[in-house]
Amino acid sequence: MIKLTTPIADDQIRALKVGDTVSLNGTILTGRDAVHKWMIDIFIEKNYAPEGDDQEVYESIKPMLEGGVIYHCGPVVSGLDTGDYKFVAAGPTTSIREEPYQGRVMEHFNIKGVIGKGGMGPKTLAACQENPGVYLHAIGGAASLIAQSVKQVTGVYKLDFGVPEAIWVLEVEDFPVVVTMDSHGNSLHDEIESRSQEVLEELLAKA
Amino acid sequence: MQDLTQQFLELVRLAATSLPPDVEKALGEAVEREEEGSAAKGALDTILTNVEMARENATPICQDTGTPIFYVHYPEGWSTRKLKQQIRDAVVEATKKSYLRPNAVDSITGTNTGDNLGDEHYPTIHFEEVDGDTLTVELMLKGGGCENVGAQYKLPDAKLGAGRDLEGVRRAALDAVYQAQGKGCAPGILGIAVGGDRGSSFLASKEALLRTIDDNNPNPQLDELEKTITKEANQLGIGPMGFGGQTTVIDTKIKAAHRLPASYFVSVSYMCWAYRRRKMTINGDEVIYA
């Protein structure tokens, strides 16, 4: 098990290979569908001017994402009425929905790690090679267990997106993940997909 | 009529936080088949620890507590209007208690209602009047990741070489598992409907998932097909979480539905390993949860 703490340096990223198990520590941010679309629309493609607290949120998260990690997660959070937030359940959501955005988001913020489940496609893999960065696979559905790795919720932005879609700022300790896409162009997901395709063809060839 | 709001709340708590024994058993068997030190074994070990933890702490097994789908079989004389209200009240309470994540999003405005109440389809409630005096309520929580990898095939399908017969069903099912890869949180359970129209076919595919893992299909032809699909899906080697491994599909359940002469749909509902379904039966004052 390789121990990593955010912010992560490029040489630490380059040293990671598909199949490595990693214990992640430090500050990470959650961000999923609404957040990625918001980042692209307003700050990367600049299709819309920032409104309300957009600019303020952007300035706050930017330094945390520099060398940082974004987590595709829509948690169950308690303490919503008191503001004393606790993560009750916090497994990964399916990452492929962020494929149109992820590479550009990684590049813009210099994000080093993307945590999610199910893997991502060629654009993200290319960004992992160039940036460099890695895709870290958490265990889908292991929400109670992963919530135990979240030691503190230190902030939340864009709660108006809804609890699952907000940007939650977390301090994590020994968050268990597996590298399934590395910065050398390797993807476990591509490998499994092409292998399973061969078997499928054999199974469909027989009557 | 009794007020069952508290009983519905308990049903939701149980479904969200305690995996049914048949599913846990199947996952326990799956871990034995994986190689020591493999990512697949690691994933299943984590899954099983998580299942225990969730049960102990009464916290959700998965943060995506899914669409709550209720199947209410009620004896004559019960008010479905009142039952519906009680279910909705219980869902709001369960959300406050963090058994459920607020999951109901207005599709037009994008606003999350915050309490899991949406329009007439959210939560989903199916009512069916039955003989006898027993009220039976089944609840399935179906997460978005696995729902997104569900698929509907219109046979014949030239690309798959799938005709309008059970061999065609086999081909469609294997393609669905291949397309899903690990994205539906494998190892999964397949609920397959053969026939129906597009809508009723998907409904039937979810009803197929209400059976327990270890039961057999009463139709011997379908029973054999269920076993074949499970066996061959596992040969694909996708494995837990798509990490590669022995178990991609835990089980397959098939339900047939009458169809129009012109249509032959095969609908596949993919259920993730966190197969959250629980049942409550009420007879007079006696309440049993299973």
Interface residues (C-beta under 8 A of the other chain):
Chain A: G19 T21 A34 C73 G74 P75 V76 V77 S78 V88 A89 A90 G91 T93 T94 I96 K117 G118 G119 H137 I139 G140 G141 A142 A143 S144 L145 I146 A147 Q148 F161 G162 V163 P164 E165 P176 V178 T180 L188 H189 E191 I192 E193 R195 S196 Q197 V199 L200 L203 L204 A207
Chain B: A39 G42 A43 T46 I47 T49 N50 M53 A54 N57 T59 P60 I61 C62 Q63 D64 T65 S98 L100 R101 P102 N103 V105 G110 T111 N112 G114 G143 G144 G145 N148 L160 G161 E167 R171 L174 D175 Y178 Q181 G182 K183 C185 E232 Q235 L236 G237 I238 G239 M241 G242 F243 G244 C272 W273 A274
